[in-house]
Structures are given as structure tokens and as C-alpha cells.
Amino acid sequence: MKSARCISAMFLAAVTLTACSDGGSAKKPKHNDVPHSWITQQYSPSNTGYLDSTDPVGKVATEIDGHTAARKRRDNDGRVFLMYRDDIVAISPQRKGSLIEVVDYAVGYARWNPHLRLAWPAPDSNEFRGGGPGSGK
């Protein structure tokens, strides 16, 4: 009888501890997902994206990549392109500062094809592994 109470007490303690813990499910930034909400908080909105009115392209790209690591980075013709799972972040020079654009990978690849085609896979190729659950895998 004594061992049955001991086992019951241990079971209740385990259940209580499990219920109190978050089980590691605390919201953490996902690797290779565009830090879109962070970008909206750090930079000013504009008609075509977000603006950093003071920092040059390279510094802005390093800030964004430092917050959430991109899969690939491409510096080309004064611009920086950061490749994420389903999106591209493009940072372009402005008269003062930098313009940040976040676009779907396929749209961005078509738009900036001359800058990306030799360095990154086409969205419809076997090398591309994005596009959401089950696609391209």
C-alpha cells in the first residue's frame, strides 16, 4: 500500500511539472524565415517597402541577417539580396539610407533575375527547396 501511494505521488508530481512547463514551445524565431515583424518595427514604412534613412545597404543587410540568418546572401550592383525559405529581402541604396523590400521568392527572383540567376536556384528548379509544406522537397 505504501508503494502504491509513493507511485501515485510521483505520478502526480510528474503531471504537475509537465503542466507547469512550456515544454520548450516558447515562441522562438525560426531559422531561415524572414524577420518581417522585426523589419516593420526597426524601419519606417514606405510606398514600396521600408526605409532606413541613415544606414548604407551593407549595414542594413548585416542587421537583418544578424537578426535572422538568411540561407544565402548576394551582393550585386550596390544592392544586397538575402534569401530566405520563401522570400527574398532586397536592400537597395537610396539618396539617403536604404530601401528594404520583402517579396515572395518567385516574384523577387523574376524581378531581380539578372542579379540572382547565376547565384541562386530558380523557384521551379529541383534545387529550390521552399514554397511551404510538401512543395519542392
C-alpha positions in Angstrom: 0.0 0.0 0.0 2.9 2.3 0.8 4.5 1.8 -2.6 1.2 2.5 -4.4 1.0 5.9 -2.6 4.6 6.6 -3.5 4.0 5.8 -7.2 0.8 7.9 -7.2 2.6 10.8 -5.6 5.4 10.6 -8.1 2.9 10.4 -11.0 1.1 13.5 -9.7 4.3 15.4 -9.3 5.3 14.5 -12.9 2.0 15.6 -14.2 2.1 18.9 -12.3 5.7 19.6 -13.5 4.7 18.8 -17.1 1.6 21.1 -16.9 3.7 24.0 -15.5 6.5 23.8 -18.1 6.1 25.2 -21.5 7.7 22.1 -23.0 10.1 24.2 -25.0 7.3 25.6 -27.1 8.2 29.2 -26.3 8.0 31.3 -29.5 11.5 31.5 -31.0 12.5 33.0 -34.3 12.5 30.3 -37.0 15.8 29.9 -38.8 15.6 31.0 -42.4 12.2 32.7 -42.0 12.2 36.4 -42.9 12.1 38.5 -39.8 9.2 40.5 -41.3 7.7 41.7 -38.0 11.2 42.8 -36.8 11.8 44.7 -40.0 8.4 46.5 -39.6 9.5 47.6 -36.1 13.0 48.7 -37.0 12.4 50.6 -40.2 10.0 53.2 -41.5 7.3 52.1 -43.9 7.4 53.5 -47.5 5.3 53.0 -50.6 7.4 50.1 -51.8 8.8 48.6 -48.6 10.7 50.0 -45.6 13.3 52.7 -45.2 16.4 53.2 -43.2 17.1 56.9 -43.6 20.7 56.8 -42.5 22.4 53.5 -42.8 24.0 52.2 -46.0 22.9 49.0 -47.7 25.6 46.8 -46.3 25.0 47.8 -42.7 21.2 47.2 -43.1 21.7 43.8 -44.7 24.1 42.8 -41.8 21.5 44.0 -39.3 18.7 41.9 -40.9 20.9 38.9 -41.5 22.2 39.2 -37.9 18.7 39.1 -36.5 17.6 36.1 -38.6 20.2 34.3 -40.7 19.5 34.2 -44.4 20.1 31.0 -46.4 22.2 32.9 -48.8 23.4 36.5 -49.4 24.2 38.1 -52.7 25.9 41.5 -53.0 25.4 42.8 -56.6 25.5 46.2 -58.3 25.2 48.1 -55.0 22.3 46.0 -53.7 22.2 43.1 -51.2 19.8 40.2 -51.6 19.0 37.9 -48.7 17.5 34.5 -49.5 15.0 33.1 -47.0 12.9 29.9 -47.3 10.0 31.5 -49.2 11.1 35.1 -49.6 13.8 37.5 -50.7 14.8 40.6 -48.8 16.3 43.1 -51.2 18.2 46.2 -49.8 18.8 49.0 -52.3 20.6 52.3 -51.9 18.5 55.5 -51.7 19.7 59.1 -51.8 19.9 58.9 -48.0 19.9 55.4 -46.5 18.5 52.2 -47.8 15.2 50.7 -49.1 14.2 47.3 -47.8 11.8 45.2 -49.8 10.4 41.8 -48.7 8.9 39.8 -51.6 7.9 36.2 -52.4 10.9 34.2 -53.7 9.4 33.6 -57.1 8.3 37.2 -57.6 11.7 38.5 -56.4 13.6 36.0 -58.5 11.8 37.1 -61.6 12.2 40.8 -60.7 15.9 40.7 -59.9 16.8 37.8 -62.3 19.9 39.5 -63.7 21.3 39.8 -60.2 20.3 36.3 -58.9 20.1 33.8 -61.8 23.7 32.6 -61.7 23.9 32.5 -57.9 20.5 31.2 -56.7 18.2 28.4 -57.9 15.2 29.2 -60.0 12.0 28.8 -58.0 10.8 26.0 -60.3 14.1 24.1 -60.3 14.8 20.9 -58.3 17.5 22.8 -56.4 14.9 25.2 -54.9 13.6 24.0 -51.5 11.0 26.5 -50.5 7.4 27.1 -51.1 5.8 25.7 -48.0 4.7 22.3 -46.8 5.4 19.5 -49.2 6.5 21.5 -52.2 9.9 21.4 -53.7 11.1 18.7 -51.3 
